[in-house]
Amino acid sequence: MNKSDLRRQVAELFIVRASGFNLDSQRLYPNLEESNSNLKRLLEEGVGGVIFLGGTVKELEIRCNVLKKWSGKPLLLCADIEEGVGQRFYGGTKFIPPMGIAQIYKKDHNLAISIAEKIGYFTGKEAKYIGLNWLLAPVCDINNNSNNPVINLRAWGEETEPVTSLTCAFHRGVSKSQMLTCAKHFPGHGNSEIDSHLDLPEIENDLSELEKFELIPFRSLINEGVNSIMIGHLLLSKIDPIYPATLSKRLVTDLLRIKLKYDGLVVSDALVMNAISNKYSSGISAVMAFEAGIDLIMMPKDIDEAIDSLTDAFYSEKISLERLHTSRKRRKKQLDLIGNENDLEKKELRHEDVKNKFLGDAYRFSNSIIRNSLFVRGESTIKAEVNDINLIQIDNFDQVSNKFLPALNLPKSVGFRNLIIHPLGISPWQDNNKKLLELGQFRNSKILVQLFVRGKPFIGLEYHNDHWIDAIKNLEIEERLSGIIIYGCPYLYDKIKKTIHDSIPLAYSPSQIEEAQTQILSRILQSKIVQKEVDKKSSQEFTD
């Protein structure tokens, strides 16, 4: 085989990042997302996969078709869709985070399992409608460290039983939609306090400890026939003290391939992440990942350097060509599983009325889950006096870009004045003590506190919100606290619940989406004005 042909085969095993938007100027992360001209070149040169973020569902549907034409061969088209298509693409259905389903599981196992399976089915089928064929889900990490900044709400619980039961249910649902699945982040990212996007986390568990805990959901998903497994950027120092799991033969080949007998696709997490790119070049990390036993290389920092280095490794016989052929066969096998759609499915994809009915069912199901996941303590309601303040913490300006954000508009409709806390805004804290609010800024007003908090990639130290526990307690002591609503993190909610009196209105939602805000505020701000605002929003959505 000449080197040019070899390079095309090697390129097939790489996945690059692209925007779901059609225009280069619309890219949300231009430093990570290939330009259209470069994407076209890479696909023509044989790159075999694309991971998307951003854009509308309709744009992505068009974009997937364009990319297939540029490539001229079957592509793996994927996204980190863990909470529904709407998590990554505008206009898609968004479900409550997996940790919210785990809260339901504590009350009703069967209901939660049923919900997880339906979420998997709706997510998979909606993703298929817009051109994707591979979901990078479910997250199989057990979030047994409440200080975990990056897994957190993405996990299906803190114990082996709910995580195993719910991830398997989600997987069954996705499989029914004829989409490929991915269990991640092997061998378990739950017990870390460092985000691997920013640095390399170290997990101190030895193999026997992993087998009793972290590996249980992965074993179950392997038995269920999961199509792929993603390796996390984690240093398991008691198993391989030198190399992170992504580059470790002990973890990928010896543990996953041999001990767990997994022969499906193995994919790296993004090599551009600091946990790898801080220490290894794109070329070196790609070669080491493949030597460790990985089949597909996700998002190297320099895609051409990575492809060239791996090609050289095969051409010089540093890595056997047999390994290349094995990985290509594994990839083809998975694509073949979803490549032969029957005539009924093709017909269904062409009929907009069938598609619209499905999307309506998904939307209604999402709303019904929210109702099951909310907590409102007691029957006490919040009433606003003149000049009372709705103090709302957000970490993402996108949350307030919508003209109707219930967390702002519904309190305003009953008399609250809105004040937003954001990392880029003016600090509300006392200069020498971040645990106490500078109450002089708020006159004698009572304060409704709404906190949007969740762990997520790149949030780092901004995730830690325990200073709110003291701040809220102080508001209660000063008789300035109207009530508290927490969206997202269950751990902060649990701590605050233990510290404030039962007479203080308290509510919690694992979901942060507008429907969750509307449902929880319409319960805690019982008012005809609130209902009128909710009805007005529904009317505007219809007429606009």
C-alpha positions as a Python dict, from the first residue, in 0.01 Angstrom:
ca = {
    (1, 'M'): (0, 0, 0),
    (2, 'N'): (137, 342, -90),
    (3, 'K'): (156, 609, 178),
    (4, 'S'): (-123, 822, 28),
    (5, 'D'): (-373, 533, 38),
    (6, 'L'): (-256, 443, 389),
    (7, 'R'): (-315, 802, 505),
    (8, 'R'): (-676, 789, 379),
    (9, 'Q'): (-740, 472, 578),
    (10, 'V'): (-582, 623, 889),
    (11, 'A'): (-786, 944, 851),
    (12, 'E'): (-1103, 736, 866),
    (13, 'L'): (-1036, 678, 1237),
    (14, 'F'): (-1037, 1049, 1330),
    (15, 'I'): (-1328, 1264, 1447),
    (16, 'V'): (-1315, 1642, 1405),
    (17, 'R'): (-1530, 1914, 1561),
    (18, 'A'): (-1764, 2127, 1350),
    (19, 'S'): (-2032, 2384, 1418),
    (20, 'G'): (-2394, 2295, 1355),
    (21, 'F'): (-2430, 2642, 1203),
    (22, 'N'): (-2377, 2666, 829),
    (23, 'L'): (-2159, 2979, 819),
    (24, 'D'): (-1805, 3010, 954),
    (25, 'S'): (-1897, 3346, 1109),
    (26, 'Q'): (-2160, 3172, 1325),
    (27, 'R'): (-1922, 2928, 1493),
    (28, 'L'): (-1954, 2944, 1871),
    (29, 'Y'): (-1599, 2812, 1931),
    (30, 'P'): (-1390, 2894, 1621),
    (31, 'N'): (-1072, 2779, 1796),
    (32, 'L'): (-1218, 2427, 1825),
    (33, 'E'): (-1445, 2404, 1519),
    (34, 'E'): (-1308, 2352, 1169),
    (35, 'S'): (-1386, 2613, 906),
    (36, 'N'): (-1599, 2495, 616),
    (37, 'S'): (-1308, 2496, 372),
    (38, 'N'): (-1089, 2291, 605),
    (39, 'L'): (-1375, 2058, 697),
    (40, 'K'): (-1443, 1991, 329),
    (41, 'R'): (-1074, 1920, 268),
    (42, 'L'): (-1049, 1684, 566),
    (43, 'L'): (-1358, 1487, 466),
    (44, 'E'): (-1234, 1458, 107),
    (45, 'E'): (-903, 1330, 247),
    (46, 'G'): (-1082, 1053, 435),
    (47, 'V'): (-1162, 1181, 787),
    (48, 'G'): (-1441, 954, 906),
    (49, 'G'): (-1631, 1137, 1178),
    (50, 'V'): (-1766, 1474, 1286),
    (51, 'I'): (-1884, 1591, 1628),
    (52, 'F'): (-2124, 1888, 1627),
    (53, 'L'): (-2232, 2168, 1859),
    (54, 'G'): (-2457, 2468, 1796),
    (55, 'G'): (-2700, 2565, 1524),
    (56, 'T'): (-3067, 2488, 1481),
    (57, 'V'): (-3202, 2141, 1426),
    (58, 'K'): (-3301, 2231, 1069),
    (59, 'E'): (-2955, 2372, 991),
    (60, 'L'): (-2791, 2058, 1123),
    (61, 'E'): (-3017, 1837, 910),
    (62, 'I'): (-2900, 2026, 599),
    (63, 'R'): (-2540, 2031, 718),
    (64, 'C'): (-2523, 1655, 774),
    (65, 'N'): (-2635, 1596, 415),
    (66, 'V'): (-2373, 1839, 283),
    (67, 'L'): (-2096, 1672, 483),
    (68, 'K'): (-2194, 1328, 353),
    (69, 'K'): (-2162, 1460, -3),
    (70, 'W'): (-1821, 1611, 73),
    (71, 'S'): (-1704, 1278, 213),
    (72, 'G'): (-1861, 1044, -38),
    (73, 'K'): (-1866, 759, 214),
    (74, 'P'): (-2043, 668, 542),
    (75, 'L'): (-1959, 904, 827),
    (76, 'L'): (-1994, 884, 1203),
    (77, 'L'): (-2197, 1197, 1290),
    (78, 'C'): (-2222, 1253, 1662),
    (79, 'A'): (-2287, 1494, 1948),
    (80, 'D'): (-2267, 1496, 2328),
    (81, 'I'): (-2643, 1468, 2361),
    (82, 'E'): (-2693, 1355, 2720),
    (83, 'E'): (-3008, 1558, 2796),
    (84, 'G'): (-3188, 1560, 2461),
    (85, 'V'): (-3122, 1719, 2123),
    (86, 'G'): (-3206, 2063, 2263),
    (87, 'Q'): (-2902, 2044, 2490),
    (88, 'R'): (-2678, 2114, 2189),
    (89, 'F'): (-2905, 2238, 1909),
    (90, 'Y'): (-3165, 2516, 1912),
    (91, 'G'): (-3520, 2399, 1857),
    (92, 'G'): (-3466, 2046, 1987),
    (93, 'T'): (-3628, 1880, 2287),
    (94, 'K'): (-3440, 1915, 2614),
    (95, 'F'): (-3494, 1674, 2904),
    (96, 'I'): (-3408, 1713, 3269),
    (97, 'P'): (-3049, 1612, 3358),
    (98, 'P'): (-2981, 1245, 3440),
    (99, 'M'): (-2932, 1333, 3808),
    (100, 'G'): (-3293, 1453, 3809),
    (101, 'I'): (-3406, 1106, 3700),
    (102, 'A'): (-3192, 966, 3981),
    (103, 'Q'): (-3397, 1177, 4226),
    (104, 'I'): (-3715, 1017, 4088),
    (105, 'Y'): (-3549, 673, 4119),
    (106, 'K'): (-3516, 724, 4494),
    (107, 'K'): (-3895, 749, 4519),
    (108, 'D'): (-4007, 511, 4243),
    (109, 'H'): (-3757, 273, 4076),
    (110, 'N'): (-3991, 154, 3802),
    (111, 'L'): (-4109, 502, 3707),
    (112, 'A'): (-3752, 629, 3677),
    (113, 'I'): (-3644, 331, 3465),
    (114, 'S'): (-3943, 381, 3237),
    (115, 'I'): (-3861, 752, 3204),
    (116, 'A'): (-3492, 683, 3127),
    (117, 'E'): (-3583, 440, 2850),
    (118, 'K'): (-3830, 683, 2695),
    (119, 'I'): (-3575, 966, 2712),
    (120, 'G'): (-3328, 742, 2530),
    (121, 'Y'): (-3583, 661, 2261),
    (122, 'F'): (-3701, 1020, 2209),
    (123, 'T'): (-3344, 1152, 2209),
    (124, 'G'): (-3218, 888, 1968),
    (125, 'K'): (-3504, 923, 1723),
    (126, 'E'): (-3498, 1304, 1726),
    (127, 'A'): (-3121, 1297, 1670),
    (128, 'K'): (-3174, 1060, 1380),
    (129, 'Y'): (-3429, 1296, 1226),
    (130, 'I'): (-3163, 1569, 1206),
    (131, 'G'): (-2897, 1347, 1051),
    (132, 'L'): (-2692, 1214, 1342),
    (133, 'N'): (-2620, 845, 1386),
    (134, 'W'): (-2414, 826, 1708),
    (135, 'L'): (-2505, 954, 2055),
    (136, 'L'): (-2210, 1010, 2286),
    (137, 'A'): (-2419, 890, 2578),
    (138, 'P'): (-2497, 755, 2833),
    (139, 'V'): (-2264, 890, 3100),
    (140, 'C'): (-2181, 584, 3313),
    (141, 'D'): (-1980, 772, 3575),
    (142, 'I'): (-2104, 734, 3932),
    (143, 'N'): (-2093, 1079, 4088),
    (144, 'N'): (-1979, 975, 4434),
    (145, 'N'): (-1790, 1303, 4486),
    (146, 'S'): (-2024, 1598, 4541),
    (147, 'N'): (-1738, 1837, 4459),
    (148, 'N'): (-1706, 1697, 4106),
    (149, 'P'): (-1719, 2005, 3882),
    (150, 'V'): (-1763, 1834, 3545),
    (151, 'I'): (-1978, 1517, 3584),
    (152, 'N'): (-2225, 1619, 3853),
    (153, 'L'): (-2578, 1646, 3705),
    (154, 'R'): (-2463, 1451, 3398),
    (155, 'A'): (-2447, 1134, 3611),
    (156, 'W'): (-2745, 906, 3672),
    (157, 'G'): (-2676, 895, 4045),
    (158, 'E'): (-2425, 849, 4324),
    (159, 'E'): (-2460, 472, 4371),
    (160, 'T'): (-2402, 171, 4147),
    (161, 'E'): (-2763, 48, 4144),
    (162, 'P'): (-2939, 358, 4003),
    (163, 'V'): (-2657, 436, 3759),
    (164, 'T'): (-2655, 80, 3626),
    (165, 'S'): (-3034, 49, 3600),
    (166, 'L'): (-3090, 392, 3444),
    (167, 'T'): (-2801, 387, 3197),
    (168, 'C'): (-2910, 44, 3074),
    (169, 'A'): (-3267, 172, 3035),
    (170, 'F'): (-3146, 480, 2844),
    (171, 'H'): (-2933, 256, 2623),
    (172, 'R'): (-3231, 32, 2544),
    (173, 'G'): (-3431, 335, 2439),
    (174, 'V'): (-3159, 472, 2212),
    (175, 'S'): (-3106, 129, 2057),
    (176, 'K'): (-3476, 110, 1964),
    (177, 'S'): (-3426, 427, 1760),
    (178, 'Q'): (-3143, 257, 1567),
    (179, 'M'): (-2875, 496, 1685),
    (180, 'L'): (-2528, 407, 1807),
    (181, 'T'): (-2453, 454, 2178),
    (182, 'C'): (-2141, 535, 2379),
    (183, 'A'): (-2072, 455, 2745),
    (184, 'K'): (-1840, 713, 2902),
    (185, 'H'): (-1596, 801, 3065),
    (186, 'F'): (-1418, 468, 3125),
    (187, 'P'): (-1308, 360, 3382),
    (188, 'G'): (-1510, 623, 3576),
    (189, 'H'): (-1485, 1000, 3614),
    (190, 'G'): (-1723, 1038, 3910),
    (191, 'N'): (-1476, 1050, 4197),
    (192, 'S'): (-1272, 1349, 4077),
    (193, 'E'): (-1251, 1713, 4181),
    (194, 'I'): (-1067, 1827, 3868),
    (195, 'D'): (-1221, 1893, 3526),
    (196, 'S'): (-1018, 1706, 3262),
    (197, 'H'): (-1090, 1989, 3019),
    (198, 'L'): (-859, 2197, 3239),
    (199, 'D'): (-612, 1950, 3394),
    (200, 'L'): (-550, 1579, 3452),
    (201, 'P'): (-761, 1433, 3737),
    (202, 'E'): (-611, 1157, 3947),
    (203, 'I'): (-826, 868, 4069),
    (204, 'E'): (-667, 678, 4359),
    (205, 'N'): (-878, 361, 4337),
    (206, 'D'): (-699, 35, 4268),
    (207, 'L'): (-842, -236, 4043),
    (208, 'S'): (-1031, -417, 4318),
    (209, 'E'): (-1200, -91, 4420),
    (210, 'L'): (-1292, -12, 4057),
    (211, 'E'): (-1446, -358, 4017),
    (212, 'K'): (-1667, -308, 4323),
    (213, 'F'): (-1789, 33, 4212),
    (214, 'E'): (-1692, 230, 3898),
    (215, 'L'): (-1677, -64, 3655),
    (216, 'I'): (-2022, -207, 3739),
    (217, 'P'): (-2224, 19, 3503),
    (218, 'F'): (-1970, -35, 3223),
    (219, 'R'): (-1990, -414, 3266),
    (220, 'S'): (-2368, -397, 3242),
    (221, 'L'): (-2360, -178, 2930),
    (222, 'I'): (-2111, -417, 2769),
    (223, 'N'): (-2355, -703, 2837),
    (224, 'E'): (-2634, -488, 2686),
    (225, 'G'): (-2429, -453, 2366),
    (226, 'V'): (-2323, -88, 2390),
    (227, 'N'): (-2177, 17, 2054),
    (228, 'S'): (-1880, 214, 2183),
    (229, 'I'): (-1696, 314, 2499),
    (230, 'M'): (-1519, 645, 2552),
    (231, 'I'): (-1199, 652, 2756),
    (232, 'G'): (-1168, 938, 3004),
    (233, 'H'): (-858, 1149, 3058),
    (234, 'L'): (-787, 1013, 3407),
    (235, 'L'): (-470, 910, 3585),
    (236, 'L'): (-533, 582, 3770),
    (237, 'S'): (-207, 598, 3962),
    (238, 'K'): (-244, 258, 4133),
    (239, 'I'): (-294, 84, 3797),
    (240, 'D'): (-74, 292, 3566),
    (241, 'P'): (125, 558, 3749),
    (242, 'I'): (273, 702, 3429),
    (243, 'Y'): (8, 737, 3160),
    (244, 'P'): (-350, 869, 3168),
    (245, 'A'): (-615, 610, 3080),
    (246, 'T'): (-644, 742, 2723),
    (247, 'L'): (-280, 651, 2658),
    (248, 'S'): (-256, 348, 2887),
    (249, 'K'): (-238, -5, 2747),
    (250, 'R'): (-300, -137, 3099),
    (251, 'L'): (-640, 31, 3109),
    (252, 'V'): (-758, 12, 2747),
    (253, 'T'): (-620, -324, 2633),
    (254, 'D'): (-556, -521, 2954),
    (255, 'L'): (-862, -403, 3149),
    (256, 'L'): (-1127, -312, 2892),
    (257, 'R'): (-1040, -539, 2602),
    (258, 'I'): (-907, -847, 2781),
    (259, 'K'): (-1049, -850, 3134),
    (260, 'L'): (-1393, -706, 3047),
    (261, 'K'): (-1393, -881, 2706),
    (262, 'Y'): (-1509, -576, 2514),
    (263, 'D'): (-1459, -592, 2138),
    (264, 'G'): (-1669, -293, 2029),
    (265, 'L'): (-1548, 51, 1926),
    (266, 'V'): (-1328, 235, 2173),
    (267, 'V'): (-1301, 611, 2130),
    (268, 'S'): (-1080, 863, 2307),
    (269, 'D'): (-1220, 1169, 2475),
    (270, 'A'): (-1115, 1488, 2294),
    (271, 'L'): (-736, 1503, 2277),
    (272, 'V'): (-754, 1882, 2263),
    (273, 'M'): (-848, 1882, 2633),
    (274, 'N'): (-578, 2017, 2863),
    (275, 'A'): (-546, 1687, 3051),
    (276, 'I'): (-369, 1556, 2738),
    (277, 'S'): (-262, 1858, 2531),
    (278, 'N'): (-76, 2021, 2821),
    (279, 'K'): (181, 1740, 2811),
    (280, 'Y'): (157, 1563, 2473),
    (281, 'S'): (160, 1693, 2115),
    (282, 'S'): (-122, 1600, 1877),
    (283, 'G'): (97, 1353, 1691),
    (284, 'I'): (239, 1180, 1997),
    (285, 'S'): (-97, 1153, 2176),
    (286, 'A'): (-269, 1008, 1866),
    (287, 'V'): (-2, 739, 1827),
    (288, 'M'): (2, 658, 2199),
    (289, 'A'): (-379, 635, 2215),
    (290, 'F'): (-383, 392, 1925),
    (291, 'E'): (-100, 187, 2075),
    (292, 'A'): (-300, 170, 2399),
    (293, 'G'): (-586, 2, 2213),
    (294, 'I'): (-817, 290, 2110),
    (295, 'D'): (-989, 271, 1768),
    (296, 'L'): (-1116, 625, 1710),
    (297, 'I'): (-928, 945, 1789),
    (298, 'M'): (-1146, 1239, 1893),
    (299, 'M'): (-1052, 1603, 1825),
    (300, 'P'): (-673, 1627, 1831),
    (301, 'K'): (-550, 1985, 1859),
    (302, 'D'): (-373, 1963, 1520),
    (303, 'I'): (-564, 1716, 1304),
    (304, 'D'): (-310, 1701, 1018),
    (305, 'E'): (-18, 1643, 1254),
    (306, 'A'): (-212, 1365, 1428),
    (307, 'I'): (-306, 1188, 1102),
    (308, 'D'): (47, 1220, 962),
    (309, 'S'): (208, 1087, 1281),
    (310, 'L'): (-21, 786, 1299),
    (311, 'T'): (30, 719, 927),
    (312, 'D'): (407, 724, 981),
    (313, 'A'): (370, 480, 1271),
    (314, 'F'): (193, 229, 1045),
    (315, 'Y'): (418, 293, 745),
    (316, 'S'): (730, 232, 954),
    (317, 'E'): (564, -74, 1113),
    (318, 'K'): (594, 75, 1460),
    (319, 'I'): (227, -29, 1484),
    (320, 'S'): (113, -328, 1280),
    (321, 'L'): (-122, -280, 988),
    (322, 'E'): (-336, -550, 1142),
    (323, 'R'): (-429, -307, 1420),
    (324, 'L'): (-541, -55, 1160),
    (325, 'H'): (-754, -313, 981),
    (326, 'T'): (-908, -431, 1310),
    (327, 'S'): (-1016, -79, 1407),
    (328, 'R'): (-1155, -8, 1060),
    (329, 'K'): (-1354, -333, 1076),
    (330, 'R'): (-1496, -238, 1416),
    (331, 'R'): (-1600, 101, 1278),
    (332, 'K'): (-1760, -52, 968),
    (333, 'K'): (-1946, -309, 1175),
    (334, 'Q'): (-2115, -36, 1379),
    (335, 'L'): (-2200, 175, 1075),
    (336, 'D'): (-2349, -133, 906),
    (337, 'L'): (-2580, -185, 1204),
    (338, 'I'): (-2752, 148, 1137),
    (339, 'G'): (-2688, 183, 765),
    (340, 'N'): (-2968, -38, 639),
    (341, 'E'): (-3285, 152, 724),
    (342, 'N'): (-3601, -25, 617),
    (343, 'D'): (-3849, 134, 377),
    (344, 'L'): (-4092, 225, 657),
    (345, 'E'): (-3827, 437, 832),
    (346, 'K'): (-3730, 612, 507),
    (347, 'K'): (-4095, 689, 443),
    (348, 'E'): (-4138, 819, 798),
    (349, 'L'): (-3842, 1054, 764),
    (350, 'R'): (-4001, 1210, 455),
    (351, 'H'): (-4339, 1281, 618),
    (352, 'E'): (-4339, 1607, 813),
    (353, 'D'): (-4672, 1533, 984),
    (354, 'V'): (-4532, 1210, 1133),
    (355, 'K'): (-4219, 1393, 1243),
    (356, 'N'): (-4417, 1683, 1394),
    (357, 'K'): (-4640, 1447, 1593),
    (358, 'F'): (-4331, 1274, 1730),
    (359, 'L'): (-4171, 1605, 1830),
    (360, 'G'): (-4495, 1712, 2000),
    (361, 'D'): (-4500, 1388, 2197),
    (362, 'A'): (-4136, 1442, 2300),
    (363, 'Y'): (-4209, 1799, 2417),
    (364, 'R'): (-4510, 1692, 2624),
    (365, 'F'): (-4315, 1404, 2775),
    (366, 'S'): (-4032, 1640, 2872),
    (367, 'N'): (-4280, 1868, 3052),
    (368, 'S'): (-4441, 1577, 3234),
    (369, 'I'): (-4103, 1461, 3369),
    (370, 'I'): (-4037, 1808, 3508),
    (371, 'R'): (-4354, 1786, 3716),
    (372, 'N'): (-4226, 1461, 3869),
    (373, 'S'): (-3886, 1610, 3953),
    (374, 'L'): (-3984, 1935, 4130),
    (375, 'F'): (-3978, 1985, 4506),
    (376, 'V'): (-4169, 2262, 4682),
    (377, 'R'): (-4152, 2255, 5061),
    (378, 'G'): (-4485, 2290, 5234),
    (379, 'E'): (-4767, 2509, 5109),
    (380, 'S'): (-4615, 2847, 5199),
    (381, 'T'): (-4606, 3099, 4917),
    (382, 'I'): (-4391, 3401, 4850),
    (383, 'K'): (-4544, 3749, 4848),
    (384, 'A'): (-4361, 4061, 4736),
    (385, 'E'): (-4369, 4387, 4924),
    (386, 'V'): (-4277, 4718, 4759),
    (387, 'N'): (-3914, 4717, 4638),
    (388, 'D'): (-3849, 4353, 4728),
    (389, 'I'): (-3573, 4198, 4517),
    (390, 'N'): (-3550, 3888, 4300),
    (391, 'L'): (-3177, 3809, 4331),
    (392, 'I'): (-3083, 3560, 4061),
    (393, 'Q'): (-2742, 3399, 4006),
    (394, 'I'): (-2659, 3272, 3658),
    (395, 'D'): (-2331, 3158, 3503),
    (396, 'N'): (-2435, 3190, 3138),
    (397, 'F'): (-2567, 3503, 2969),
    (398, 'D'): (-2753, 3283, 2717),
    (399, 'Q'): (-2998, 3212, 2999),
    (400, 'V'): (-3122, 3572, 2994),
    (401, 'S'): (-3108, 3634, 2619),
    (402, 'N'): (-3465, 3513, 2573),
    (403, 'K'): (-3727, 3789, 2586),
    (404, 'F'): (-3931, 3585, 2834),
    (405, 'L'): (-3725, 3420, 3105),
    (406, 'P'): (-3972, 3299, 3368),
    (407, 'A'): (-3717, 3329, 3652),
    (408, 'L'): (-3711, 3703, 3583),
    (409, 'N'): (-4054, 3782, 3443),
    (410, 'L'): (-4278, 3588, 3681),
    (411, 'P'): (-4133, 3739, 4003),
    (412, 'K'): (-4146, 4080, 3834),
    (413, 'S'): (-4515, 4030, 3758),
    (414, 'V'): (-4593, 4008, 4133),
    (415, 'G'): (-4380, 4306, 4236),
    (416, 'F'): (-4016, 4195, 4268),
    (417, 'R'): (-3731, 4402, 4123),
    (418, 'N'): (-3479, 4190, 3934),
    (419, 'L'): (-3109, 4187, 4014),
    (420, 'I'): (-2875, 3947, 3830),
    (421, 'I'): (-2548, 3815, 3971),
    (422, 'H'): (-2300, 3702, 3707),
    (423, 'P'): (-1924, 3634, 3719),
    (424, 'L'): (-1868, 3932, 3486),
    (425, 'G'): (-2098, 4167, 3679),
    (426, 'I'): (-2067, 4380, 3992),
    (427, 'S'): (-2008, 4169, 4304),
    (428, 'P'): (-2289, 4171, 4564),
    (429, 'W'): (-2057, 4036, 4834),
    (430, 'Q'): (-1891, 4215, 5121),
    (431, 'D'): (-1533, 4309, 5031),
    (432, 'N'): (-1373, 4101, 5305),
    (433, 'N'): (-1623, 3815, 5323),
    (434, 'K'): (-1776, 3638, 5022),
    (435, 'K'): (-2006, 3451, 5259),
    (436, 'L'): (-2210, 3765, 5335),
    (437, 'L'): (-2405, 3983, 5097),
    (438, 'E'): (-2352, 4359, 5112),
    (439, 'L'): (-2704, 4426, 5231),
    (440, 'G'): (-2656, 4801, 5208),
    (441, 'Q'): (-2700, 4763, 4833),
    (442, 'F'): (-3052, 4628, 4887),
    (443, 'R'): (-3195, 4891, 5127),
    (444, 'N'): (-3451, 4723, 5354),
    (445, 'S'): (-3588, 4497, 5084),
    (446, 'K'): (-3668, 4132, 5135),
    (447, 'I'): (-3491, 3904, 4892),
    (448, 'L'): (-3602, 3606, 4685),
    (449, 'V'): (-3289, 3407, 4600),
    (450, 'Q'): (-3284, 3203, 4279),
    (451, 'L'): (-2964, 3010, 4211),
    (452, 'F'): (-2876, 2846, 3879),
    (453, 'V'): (-2587, 2613, 3966),
    (454, 'R'): (-2456, 2300, 3802),
    (455, 'G'): (-2129, 2131, 3727),
    (456, 'K'): (-2033, 2137, 3360),
    (457, 'P'): (-1722, 2136, 3140),
    (458, 'F'): (-1484, 2430, 3186),
    (459, 'I'): (-1664, 2568, 3493),
    (460, 'G'): (-1368, 2483, 3719),
    (461, 'L'): (-1369, 2657, 4055),
    (462, 'E'): (-1679, 2858, 3962),
    (463, 'Y'): (-1879, 2544, 4043),
    (464, 'H'): (-1825, 2576, 4418),
    (465, 'N'): (-2123, 2765, 4567),
    (466, 'D'): (-2112, 2676, 4936),
    (467, 'H'): (-2071, 3045, 5026),
    (468, 'W'): (-2444, 3077, 4955),
    (469, 'I'): (-2523, 2861, 5260),
    (470, 'D'): (-2391, 3125, 5501),
    (471, 'A'): (-2527, 3413, 5295),
    (472, 'I'): (-2879, 3269, 5294),
    (473, 'K'): (-2865, 3188, 5665),
    (474, 'N'): (-2763, 3547, 5733),
    (475, 'L'): (-3058, 3675, 5527),
    (476, 'E'): (-3286, 3456, 5737),
    (477, 'I'): (-3137, 3590, 6065),
    (478, 'E'): (-3181, 3947, 5938),
    (479, 'E'): (-3544, 3861, 5844),
    (480, 'R'): (-3470, 3960, 5486),
    (481, 'L'): (-3529, 3623, 5316),
    (482, 'S'): (-3847, 3579, 5108),
    (483, 'G'): (-3762, 3234, 4978),
    (484, 'I'): (-3513, 3021, 4787),
    (485, 'I'): (-3531, 2839, 4456),
    (486, 'I'): (-3239, 2627, 4337),
    (487, 'Y'): (-3213, 2502, 3979),
    (488, 'G'): (-2959, 2230, 3907),
    (489, 'C'): (-2726, 2112, 4181),
    (490, 'P'): (-2893, 1877, 4433),
    (491, 'Y'): (-2600, 1901, 4673),
    (492, 'L'): (-2631, 2274, 4738),
    (493, 'Y'): (-3006, 2233, 4776),
    (494, 'D'): (-2961, 1956, 5036),
    (495, 'K'): (-2721, 2170, 5239),
    (496, 'I'): (-2944, 2478, 5235),
    (497, 'K'): (-3250, 2271, 5320),
    (498, 'K'): (-3080, 2161, 5644),
    (499, 'T'): (-2983, 2512, 5752),
    (500, 'I'): (-3297, 2723, 5711),
    (501, 'H'): (-3627, 2707, 5902),
    (502, 'D'): (-3918, 2506, 5764),
    (503, 'S'): (-4126, 2824, 5745),
    (504, 'I'): (-3903, 2969, 5469),
    (505, 'P'): (-4041, 2887, 5120),
    (506, 'L'): (-3796, 2653, 4947),
    (507, 'A'): (-3813, 2492, 4605),
    (508, 'Y'): (-3581, 2284, 4389),
    (509, 'S'): (-3566, 2177, 4024),
    (510, 'P'): (-3288, 1964, 3872),
    (511, 'S'): (-3375, 2119, 3536),
    (512, 'Q'): (-3290, 2481, 3452),
    (513, 'I'): (-3499, 2515, 3135),
    (514, 'E'): (-3782, 2767, 3101),
    (515, 'E'): (-4058, 2511, 3149),
    (516, 'A'): (-3905, 2409, 3484),
    (517, 'Q'): (-3885, 2774, 3591),
    (518, 'T'): (-4249, 2829, 3492),
    (519, 'Q'): (-4376, 2521, 3674),
    (520, 'I'): (-4189, 2587, 3997),
    (521, 'L'): (-4262, 2962, 4013),
    (522, 'S'): (-4631, 2915, 3936),
    (523, 'R'): (-4644, 2696, 4248),
    (524, 'I'): (-4437, 2909, 4483),
    (525, 'L'): (-4575, 3245, 4362),
    (526, 'Q'): (-4941, 3150, 4374),
    (527, 'S'): (-5100, 3446, 4203),
    (528, 'K'): (-5351, 3519, 3927),
    (529, 'I'): (-5093, 3759, 3780),
    (530, 'V'): (-4841, 3477, 3749),
    (531, 'Q'): (-5092, 3255, 3572),
    (532, 'K'): (-5180, 3542, 3341),
    (533, 'E'): (-4811, 3581, 3252),
    (534, 'V'): (-4782, 3207, 3186),
    (535, 'D'): (-5089, 3219, 2961),
    (536, 'K'): (-4952, 3530, 2787),
    (537, 'K'): (-4625, 3348, 2714),
    (538, 'S'): (-4814, 3053, 2564),
    (539, 'S'): (-5014, 3291, 2347),
    (540, 'Q'): (-4701, 3471, 2229),
    (541, 'E'): (-4531, 3143, 2144),
    (542, 'F'): (-4829, 3051, 1926),
    (543, 'T'): (-4879, 3384, 1752),
    (544, 'D'): (-4510, 3472, 1710),
}
